[in-house]
Amino acid sequence: MRDNKTEGAEVPSSFAKKQMITIDKIKKIADTKIAEGTNFIVDISVKPGNKITILLDNDEGVSIGECAAMSRHVEFSLDRESEDFELNVMSPGLTEPFKILRQYKKYIQKQVDVVTKENKKLSGKLVSVNEEGIQLETKTKEKTEGKKSKQLIINNINLNFNQIKETKVVISF
C-alpha cells in the first residue's frame, strides 16, 4: 500500500471533511453585531449541511437592511474553505409563536392568542410579563343573575411560562 503523504501527494482542500458549525459559534458572532444596536436574536438553528437560520427582531420591527447587515457580518466571520454553509437571516414573522421573553415584552398591551399545555385557547390583551409568566386580560359576555342580557366580564388570568404551549400575536387590520 502506498502512502500518499510520503510521496508528496496531498488531499485537495475541497475533499477535506467540512466542519459542523455550532449554534454557540454563530451566537458569539451574532452577539458582536447585536451589541451595536437595538436588534435581538430570537433563535438560531444549524441543521445538517451547515444550514444556518438566524431569527432577528427589534422592538420596533426589523428591516430587510438589518437582516442583510447581520447576514454579511456572519458570512464574513466564517471561513468557507473549512466551513461550507448556507445562511438565512430573517424576521420571525407575525404568525410564529413567541420563543423568548423579549418577544412577550414587545407585545405588551397587544392582543395575543395563548394555547396552554392543556390545549385551552385564551385570547386577550397581554397586560404584563415577567420572568415567571404573563398576565392576560380576557373579555367574555356572560349571563349574570338579575340581568336580562349578557354582561361583559373582564378577567385577569395569570399564567406561568411552564403552563404555556404557545403564544402568538393577533393580527388585526
DAPE-V908133 format. One record per pair of residues at least 12 apart in sequence whose C-alpha atoms are under 8 Angstrom apart, sorted by the first residue. I is the first residue (numbers start at 1). J is the second residue. Records with the same first field share a line. If there is no record, write none. Layout:
BEGIN
I: J + J
END
This chain:
BEGIN
13: 81
14: 81
18: 82 + 83 + 84
19: 82 + 83 + 84
20: 48 + 49 + 50 + 83
21: 46 + 50 + 83
22: 46
23: 44 + 45 + 46
26: 44 + 74
27: 44
29: 73 + 74 + 77
30: 70 + 73 + 74
33: 70 + 73
38: 58 + 59
39: 56 + 57 + 58 + 59 + 62
40: 56 + 57 + 58
41: 54 + 55 + 56 + 57
42: 54 + 55 + 56 + 57 + 92 + 99 + 100 + 103
43: 55 + 56 + 99
49: 84 + 85 + 86
50: 83 + 84 + 85 + 86
51: 85 + 86 + 87
52: 85 + 86 + 87 + 88
53: 87 + 88 + 89 + 90
54: 87 + 88 + 89 + 90
55: 89 + 90 + 91 + 92
56: 89 + 90 + 91 + 92
57: 91 + 92
59: 106
62: 91
64: 90
67: 89 + 90 + 91
68: 89
70: 89
71: 87 + 88 + 89
75: 87
94: 168 + 169 + 171
95: 168 + 169
96: 168
97: 166 + 167 + 168 + 169
98: 166 + 167 + 168
101: 129 + 130 + 131
104: 129
105: 128 + 129
107: 126 + 169
108: 125 + 126 + 127 + 128 + 129
109: 125 + 126 + 127 + 128
110: 125 + 126 + 169 + 170
111: 123 + 124 + 125 + 126 + 169 + 170
112: 124 + 125 + 126 + 167 + 168 + 169 + 170
113: 167 + 168 + 169 + 170
114: 164 + 165 + 166 + 167 + 168
115: 164 + 165 + 166 + 167
116: 163 + 164 + 165 + 166
117: 163 + 164 + 165
119: 165
122: 138
123: 138
124: 136 + 137 + 138 + 139
125: 137 + 138
132: 160 + 161
133: 158 + 159 + 160 + 161
134: 158 + 159 + 160 + 161
135: 156 + 157 + 158 + 159
136: 156 + 157 + 158 + 159
137: 154 + 155 + 156 + 157
138: 154 + 155 + 156 + 157
139: 152 + 153 + 154 + 155
140: 152 + 153 + 154
141: 153
END
